[in-house]
Amino acid sequence: MTLNIVYEDSDILVLNKPTGISVHKTHPQDLHETVVDFVLEKYPEIKSVGEDPLRPGIVHRLDKETSGLMIVAKNQKAFEYFKNLFQTRQIKKTYLALVHGRPKEKKGRIELPLGKIGTKQTTRLIGKKELKERDAITDYEVIEEFPSYSLLQVYPQTGRTHQIRIHLKSIGHPLVCDPIYGGKKSICPPELGRLFLHAQKLEFKNISGQNLVLEVDPPSELTNFLKSSNISE
């Protein structure tokens, strides 16, 4: 991996993360290379930024399988500022997602609280004991339809782990190539070979008050699949 920096100023980096790499280590002995490792190699001063030594500068995350835009804070002031923006829902996030089937509602909102069993997110809030409930809201819009799939723009209003993946599954339209939430449809077309979820756009106001709209095209493996004959069958 090389750092694909989309935007940089004195306070933040905005990266275009590739699929297949985790944002940070899960424990100090984790040997897998992560986005944080590559960031610290070029910006060692970020090591002391944040609240968790395993997540320096990280104000939000993308799943390992998800590609696209993510913000890294370069100093503590920026970390606190952007942490607050995310918590108060002042950053607009747009994802591109391909799902199985065709949603009946072409535009909608999914409001479904998420609970946690160990490290796993779930929509089930009562098990052997009542799980801690966290509100979760996802808006979506169908932008193109195929015989067996639909292409969506998704706008998560909250930032829970696996939120988009769980919410789309909850309405009967799991993401294509989702090994965790795909259920019977988790078999991945070999010509795609990855989860079809891409963080395409971020809109926010930086510390100096400038309004920024940053956008990156989906990687070639996603666009090539959309153009392939298999998706039209």
C-alpha positions as CSV (number, residue, x, y, z in Angstrom):
1,M,0.0,0.0,0.0
2,T,1.0,3.6,-0.7
3,L,-0.7,6.5,1.0
4,N,-3.2,7.9,-1.6
5,I,-3.7,11.4,-0.1
6,V,-6.7,13.1,-1.6
7,Y,-6.5,16.3,0.6
8,E,-4.0,17.6,3.2
9,D,-3.7,20.8,5.3
10,S,-2.0,21.6,8.6
11,D,-4.7,19.7,10.5
12,I,-5.8,16.7,8.6
13,L,-5.1,14.1,5.9
14,V,-7.9,12.7,3.8
15,L,-6.9,9.3,2.4
16,N,-8.4,7.1,-0.3
17,K,-8.2,3.7,1.5
18,P,-7.9,0.6,-0.6
19,T,-10.0,-2.5,0.2
20,G,-8.3,-5.4,2.1
21,I,-6.4,-3.4,4.7
22,S,-7.5,-2.6,8.3
23,V,-7.4,0.9,9.6
24,H,-5.6,0.0,12.8
25,K,-4.4,-2.9,14.8
26,T,-6.7,-4.7,17.2
27,H,-4.0,-5.4,19.8
28,P,-0.3,-4.5,20.2
29,Q,1.0,-7.9,19.0
30,D,-1.0,-7.7,15.7
31,L,1.5,-8.1,12.9
32,H,-0.8,-7.1,10.0
33,E,0.1,-3.9,8.3
34,T,-2.6,-1.2,8.7
35,V,-3.4,2.3,7.5
36,V,-2.0,3.6,10.8
37,D,1.3,1.9,10.1
38,F,1.7,3.7,6.7
39,V,0.5,7.0,8.1
40,L,3.1,6.9,11.0
41,E,5.9,6.0,8.6
42,K,5.4,9.3,6.8
43,Y,3.9,11.3,9.7
44,P,5.6,10.0,12.9
45,E,4.4,13.1,14.8
46,I,0.8,11.7,14.6
47,K,1.8,8.9,17.0
48,S,0.7,11.0,20.1
49,V,-2.6,12.2,18.6
50,G,-5.9,10.9,19.9
51,E,-7.1,8.8,22.9
52,D,-5.9,5.3,21.9
53,P,-2.2,4.4,21.1
54,L,-3.5,1.8,18.7
55,R,-5.6,4.4,16.8
56,P,-3.5,7.6,16.6
57,G,-5.2,10.3,14.6
58,I,-8.2,8.1,13.7
59,V,-11.5,10.0,14.1
60,H,-13.6,7.5,12.2
61,R,-13.0,4.1,10.6
62,L,-13.8,2.1,7.4
63,D,-14.2,-1.7,7.5
64,K,-11.2,-3.6,6.2
65,E,-13.2,-4.6,3.1
66,T,-14.5,-1.1,2.4
67,S,-12.6,1.3,0.2
68,G,-12.7,5.1,0.0
69,L,-12.3,8.3,1.9
70,M,-11.3,8.6,5.5
71,I,-10.0,11.5,7.7
72,V,-6.9,11.3,9.8
73,A,-6.2,14.1,12.4
74,K,-2.6,15.4,12.4
75,N,-2.8,17.1,15.8
76,Q,-4.9,16.9,19.0
77,K,-6.9,20.0,18.3
78,A,-8.0,18.6,14.9
79,F,-8.8,15.2,16.6
80,E,-11.1,16.8,19.1
81,Y,-12.7,19.0,16.4
82,F,-13.4,16.2,14.0
83,K,-14.5,13.8,16.7
84,N,-17.1,16.3,17.6
85,L,-18.2,16.8,14.0
86,F,-18.8,13.1,13.7
87,Q,-20.6,12.8,17.0
88,T,-22.9,15.7,16.2
89,R,-23.5,14.5,12.6
90,Q,-22.0,17.5,10.9
91,I,-20.1,15.5,8.3
92,K,-22.1,14.3,5.4
93,K,-21.0,10.8,4.2
94,T,-22.0,9.3,0.8
95,Y,-21.3,5.6,0.0
96,L,-21.7,3.7,-3.2
97,A,-23.2,0.2,-2.5
98,L,-24.3,-2.7,-4.7
99,V,-27.0,-4.9,-3.2
100,H,-28.9,-8.0,-4.1
101,G,-32.4,-7.6,-5.5
102,R,-34.5,-4.4,-5.9
103,P,-35.7,-2.5,-2.9
104,K,-39.4,-1.7,-3.1
105,E,-38.8,1.8,-1.8
106,K,-36.4,3.6,-4.2
107,K,-35.6,6.1,-1.5
108,G,-35.8,5.5,2.2
109,R,-34.5,5.7,5.8
110,I,-33.6,2.7,7.9
111,E,-33.9,3.5,11.7
112,L,-32.8,0.3,13.5
113,P,-30.9,0.4,16.7
114,L,-27.8,-1.9,16.9
115,G,-26.6,-3.9,19.9
116,K,-23.3,-5.7,20.5
117,I,-22.6,-9.2,21.4
118,G,-18.9,-9.4,22.2
119,T,-17.2,-7.7,19.1
120,K,-20.2,-8.4,16.8
121,Q,-22.9,-5.9,16.0
122,T,-26.4,-7.2,15.8
123,T,-30.0,-5.9,15.4
124,R,-31.1,-8.3,18.2
125,L,-31.2,-6.2,21.4
126,I,-32.2,-8.9,23.8
127,G,-30.3,-12.2,24.2
128,K,-29.3,-13.9,27.5
129,K,-29.2,-10.3,28.8
130,E,-30.4,-7.0,27.4
131,L,-27.8,-5.5,25.1
132,K,-26.7,-1.9,25.1
133,E,-28.8,-0.2,22.5
134,R,-27.2,2.4,20.2
135,D,-29.3,4.4,17.7
136,A,-28.4,3.9,14.1
137,I,-29.9,5.7,11.1
138,T,-29.1,5.1,7.4
139,D,-30.7,6.9,4.4
140,Y,-30.4,5.4,0.9
141,E,-31.4,6.0,-2.7
142,V,-31.5,3.6,-5.6
143,I,-29.6,5.2,-8.6
144,E,-29.5,2.2,-11.0
145,E,-31.2,-1.1,-11.3
146,F,-30.0,-4.4,-12.9
147,P,-31.8,-7.7,-13.2
148,S,-30.5,-9.1,-9.9
149,Y,-28.8,-6.1,-8.3
150,S,-29.4,-2.5,-7.4
151,L,-26.8,0.3,-7.1
152,L,-27.4,2.6,-4.2
153,Q,-26.1,5.8,-2.8
154,V,-26.1,5.4,1.0
155,Y,-26.0,8.2,3.6
156,P,-25.3,7.0,7.1
157,Q,-26.4,9.5,9.7
158,T,-24.6,7.7,12.5
159,G,-21.4,5.7,12.5
160,R,-21.9,2.3,14.1
161,T,-19.6,-0.6,13.2
162,H,-21.0,-2.4,10.1
163,Q,-24.0,-0.1,10.2
164,I,-24.6,0.0,6.4
165,R,-24.1,-3.7,6.0
166,I,-26.5,-4.6,8.8
167,H,-29.1,-2.1,7.8
168,L,-29.2,-3.1,4.2
169,K,-29.4,-6.8,5.2
170,S,-32.3,-5.9,7.5
171,I,-34.5,-4.7,4.6
172,G,-33.7,-7.9,2.7
173,H,-31.0,-6.5,0.4
174,P,-27.5,-7.4,1.6
175,L,-24.4,-6.0,0.0
176,V,-22.8,-8.0,-2.8
177,C,-19.8,-10.1,-1.6
178,D,-20.6,-9.6,2.1
179,P,-19.1,-12.6,3.8
180,I,-20.6,-11.8,7.2
181,Y,-24.1,-10.5,6.5
182,G,-24.7,-11.8,3.0
183,G,-26.5,-15.0,4.2
184,K,-27.3,-17.4,1.4
185,K,-26.2,-14.7,-1.0
186,S,-22.7,-14.4,0.4
187,I,-21.1,-16.2,-2.5
188,C,-19.0,-13.6,-4.3
189,P,-18.7,-13.3,-8.1
190,P,-15.1,-14.1,-8.8
191,E,-14.7,-11.2,-11.2
192,L,-15.6,-8.8,-8.4
193,G,-13.8,-10.5,-5.5
194,R,-14.5,-7.9,-2.8
195,L,-17.3,-6.3,-0.8
196,F,-19.1,-3.7,-3.0
197,L,-19.0,-0.7,-0.6
198,H,-17.1,2.4,-1.3
199,A,-16.9,5.7,0.7
200,Q,-17.3,8.0,-2.2
201,K,-17.8,11.5,-0.8
202,L,-17.2,13.6,2.4
203,E,-18.7,17.0,3.0
204,F,-17.6,19.1,6.0
205,K,-16.3,22.4,7.4
206,N,-12.6,22.4,8.4
207,I,-11.2,24.1,11.4
208,S,-10.6,27.3,9.5
209,G,-14.3,27.4,8.5
210,Q,-13.8,26.4,4.8
211,N,-16.5,24.1,3.4
212,L,-14.9,21.1,1.7
213,V,-16.5,18.5,-0.6
214,L,-14.1,15.7,-1.4
215,E,-15.0,12.8,-3.7
216,V,-13.2,9.8,-5.2
217,D,-14.3,7.5,-8.0
218,P,-14.8,3.9,-7.1
219,P,-11.9,1.6,-7.9
220,S,-11.7,-0.2,-11.2
221,E,-12.8,-3.6,-9.9
222,L,-16.1,-2.1,-8.9
223,T,-16.7,-0.1,-12.1
224,N,-15.6,-3.0,-14.2
225,F,-18.1,-5.3,-12.5
226,L,-20.9,-2.8,-13.2
227,K,-19.9,-2.8,-16.9
228,S,-19.6,-6.6,-17.1
229,S,-22.1,-8.8,-18.9
230,N,-22.7,-10.9,-15.7
231,I,-24.5,-8.0,-14.0
232,S,-27.0,-7.7,-16.8
233,E,-28.0,-11.4,-16.7
